[in-house]
Amino acid sequence: MARIVVAGAGAIGASVAYHLASLGAREVVLADRGRVAGGATSKAMGGVRQQFSTAAEVRLAQASIRFFEELGEPLFHQVGYLFLATTEAGLAELEERRALQADLGVAVERLDAGSVDGLRTDDVLGAVFCATDGVADPPAVTRELVRRALKLGVEVREGTAAEALEADVLVIACGPWSAELGAKRGVDLPVRPLCRQLLETSVLPQLPESLPMVLEAESGFHFRSRGDRLLLAMVDPEPRWSFEEEVDETLFDDRLERLRHRYAPAAEAAIERGWAGLYDMTPDAHPILGEIANGVYAACGFSGHGFMQSPAVGRALAEEILGLSPSLDLGPYRLQRFASEAGFAETLIL
């Protein structure tokens, strides 16, 4: 049986390795130059949603949500995602996406946002909510996948470059570093790093455990609870295309003002810490999946959606590697799509 080396021990790599072993592969090595869940996975927001703007992404999310539901508490909190629109244009986009999602079987509905305690809604024209979406702990979920993989015989090599290991099959799941490894195999992967940051508030007494992920459709500003604090995120005014993971403190006041405007219980909140991580972006914000050279497979370019899509992607790619019929159609995600003008760009990148 082929020796399969998975490069990258974040959520994607861990899922691929686990599913390979669960499907019968016996020589699987999960390698990372750092440590398990030590890269972008360790810095992720942890949102898990099905509310995307393209059918292909919705289907990936639907397949993944079932795995998160099986994990359950405390790894996954199914508190839902609430999108708010404050303009007619924003509301029209929400409605268009809701129709697509509902047609695909997502339990997304219109909601009176005023039903969420503490949320300011006098400027909200409409809202949509999916109760089966939620939030999770990315490092903990990844470690659980690795724990399961180890029980099935997967070898985990931390502090080890995958290219230094003998392999019959190589799976590139290195996030923003995937292009570097692809180049060593003679493949040009159009993946580049985008620096994004998260901010964490001071303790907020009596923060409800049921608070959904709240998102403003027009600005992209969003927040979720984590314990007795809130995590905040928003697209930077200017994209930071770089491997430099730096926190821009000049944005703190703006983010706090937005939070205090939208959520009254955070009126006295302060920013206690921030951190930056990397998205692995592709030109159309969709991942690259499947064989990219003889014996070389890609699972990268998730553009900020890797963690939430990792269960479905891991299984489908493992099935393809082992010559089985993939449980999901990976056709839209092939590298070859960039050789033509065909595309299906995802517009909802948070």
N, C-alpha and C positions, 0 to 999 in steps of 0.2 A: 504494500500500500504506500502511496506517495507521502513523503514528508512535507507537511504544510507549515510554513512559517508565516504568522500574522504579525505585521509590523505596526506597532502602536497599541498600547494597553489602556486606551481610553474606553468610552462607552461602546463605540463602534467595533474596535478590535476585540474587546472582551466578548461582545455579542457574537461576532463571527466565530471566534474560537470555541465558545460554548456550544453554539449550534452545530458546528462541524463535529465536535465530539458526540453530541447527543444524537447525531445522525449516523454515527458509526465510524468516523475517522479515528484512527488509532495513533498516528504520529503527527500531533499538532503542537506547535510551539508558539506561545504568545510572548513576543519580545518587545521591549521598550528601552530606549536609551536612558529614560528616567525611571519613574516608578508607576505602578498601577494607579490609574486615575490621577496622575500628577500633572497633566497638561491642561488643555482647555476644559476637559470634563470637570476638573476641580474648581473651576471658576464660573461654571454655567448657572444661569438663572433657575433652571430646573422645571420650566414650564412644559406641560404635555398637552398639546391641543390638536384638534381635528379641523379647526377653522382656518383652512388655507384657501387660496384663490384659484387653484388648478385641481382638476380631478385626480391627476396622478399623485399629487402630494396628499390629498385627502385620503386616498386609498392606503398610502403608506402609513398615515397616522391612524387610520381605523384599525389596521392590522396590529399596530404597536400598542394601542390603548388596551387591547385585551390582555396583553402580557402585563402591563402595569396594574391592571385590575386584579390579576392573579397574585401579584406581589402584595398589594394591599398595604395597610398601615403597618409600621410607620414609614415605609419607604415611599408610598404614594398616597397623597391626600386628594380625593376626588371632589374638590371644592368648586370646580367649574371655571370657565373663562367668560368674562363680561366685557363686551366691546361697546363703547359709548360713542355716539356721533353728535357733534355740536354744530354741524352745518348740513344744509340740504344735500350738498355733493357727497359729504361723508356718509350720510344716511343712505343715499342711493347706492353707494358702493357696498355698504353693509348688507343691504337688502339683496343686491345681486349675488354676493358671496353666499348669503344665507340660503338663497334658492338653490344654488349649485350644491351646497353641502347637504341640504335636506333631500334633494333628489338622489343623493348618494347614500342616504340612510343615516346621516348624522343627526343626532337629537338636538338640533339647534332651534331656538325659538325667540320670538320677540319677548322682551321683558320690560316691565316698569322698573327702571333703575332706582327709583325712589324706595323700592322695597329692601334695598341694602342699607342697613343702619349706618349712619355717619357719612354716607356718600352725598356730595352736593350734586344736584341734578337740575337746578333751575335753568341751566344753559344747555341741557341735553335734549336733543330732538327725538332721539330714539336709541334703543339698545338691543343687542342680541346676546343670548346666553346659551352656553352648552354645558349642562350639568355633568356630563361624563368626562369633560376635560379636567385637568387638575395640575398639581405641582408635586415634584418629587425631589429626592436627594441624589443628585447625579453621582458623587463619589461613592455613596453607600450602595446604590443600585449596581454600579460597575463592580464594586468589590463582591457583591452577591453573585454576579455573573461569573467572576473569576473563581469564587469559592465553588460554585457548581462545576465549572470547567475542570478545576483541580481534581474533584471527586471522580470525574470521568476520564482522568488520565492526561489532561493537557499539561504540558511543561511550561511554566512561567519563568521567563528570564528578564528580570529587571536589570537596569544598568548595562544593557547589551544592545548593540546595533544589529538590526535584523540582517543587514547585508553581510555581516560577518559570519552568519550561520549557513550551513548547508541546507538547501531547500530544493525540492522538486517543484513546489508551487509556492509563490510569494503573494501575500495579500497586503496591499499598501493601504493602511488605515491610520496614517500619521497626521491627519488634520492638515493644518497649514504647512507642515513640513513634507507633505506628500509629493510635491513637485520635485523636491530635492532627490528623493529616493527614486521617483519615476525616471528622472534624467540619468541616473546611474544604470538604469535598465534600458536606456535609449528611447524613452517615451516622454513626450512633452505633455504634461498635465497642466491645463490652464487653471491652476489653483493659486490664489495669492492671499496673504494674511491681511485681515482687517481688524484693527484694535478696537475693542469695545469695553466699556466699563460698567460696573455695578456699584451701587452705593447702599450702605446699610445704615438705618436710623438708630437712634438711641432707643432704649426700652420704652414701649408704649403699654401702660397698664391696661389690663382687660381687653387686649386685642382679640377679637373673636376668631376662633379656630376655623369657622366656616367662611371667612372672608375669601371671595373668589380672586383670581387674577383679574385685575381691573386694567383695561387698556383704552386709551383715547385714540379713536380711529384716525383722526387727522394728524395729530402730533407724533403718535407712536409712543408717547409717555405711558409707562405701565408700572404697576407695583403689585407685590404679593406679600403675604405674611410669612415669616420664618421664625417660629417660636414667638417671642414677645417683641419682635422687631419687624420692620418692613424692609424689603429689598426694592430698590428703584432702578429703572433703566430707561434709556431713551437714545435714539440715534444722535450722534455728535453733529454739531453744525457743519463741520467739514470732515469727510471721511479720513481716517488715519490709516493709510495703507502702509503698514510697517509691522515688523516683528517686535518692535519696542512696546512693551506692556507697561505703559505709564498712565497714571491717574491724572486727569485734568481737574484740578481743584477749582478752577475758575467757573466751572459749571455747577458747583454745589448749590449756590444761592438760587439759581434758576430752577433746579430740580426740587428744592425744598419749597419754593413758592408754588410750583405746580401741585405738589403733594398737599400742601396746606389748603390750596384752593379746592381741590377735589375731595379731600377726606378730612372732615372736621376733627376726628380724634387725634390727628397728627399735628394739631395746631402748635404744640410746644416741642415738636420733634426736632432733633438735630442730626446731622450726619456724623456718625462716629468713626466710620472707616469706609474705604473704597478700594476696589481692586480692578485690574484690567486683565482681559484675556483676549484670545484671538478667534475670529471666525475664519473658516477656510472657504473663501468665496470662489465661485465660478462665474463666468459671464452671464449666465441666466439664472443664477441662484438655485440651481438644482444640483444634486450630487452626481458624481461619476461612479457608475457601478458596472461591474462585469470585467471580462477579460480584456486587457489592453495590450498584451503581447503574449507570446507563447509561454504559458505557465505563470503569467503575472496578472493578478486581478487588482482592481481598484475599489475602494470603498471610502471615498473622500469628497471634499467639496460641498459639504452639507450646508454651508452658508448660514450657520446659526441654529440649524434644526437637527443636528446629528443625534443629540441625546434622546430627544423625543421620538426619533424614527429608528433608533438603534435596534429594538427587538425585531421589527419586521425586516429591516435590511439585513441584519445578521443571519436570520433564517433563510431568506430568499437567496442570498449570495452563497451561503454554505451549500444549499441544495444545488445551485448551478455548478459550483466547484466539484461536487461529488457526482455530477452527471445525472442528477434527479431533475424532475420538472419543478421549476421554481413556483412557490406558492403565490408569488406576485409577479406581474409583468415588469421586468427590468428594462424592456426595450427603450422606453423614453429616456433612460439615464445613461446610454452608451456614450463613450468618448467620441465616437464617430459623428455625433450630431453637430459638433463644432466645426466640422469640415464643410458644412452647408449653412445656408441662412435659416434653416428650419429651427424653431425654438418654441419654448412654452414657458416664458419667464414667469417665475413666482413674484408676485407683487407685495405679498405680506411678509416682510422681513422685519423682525422686531429686535 
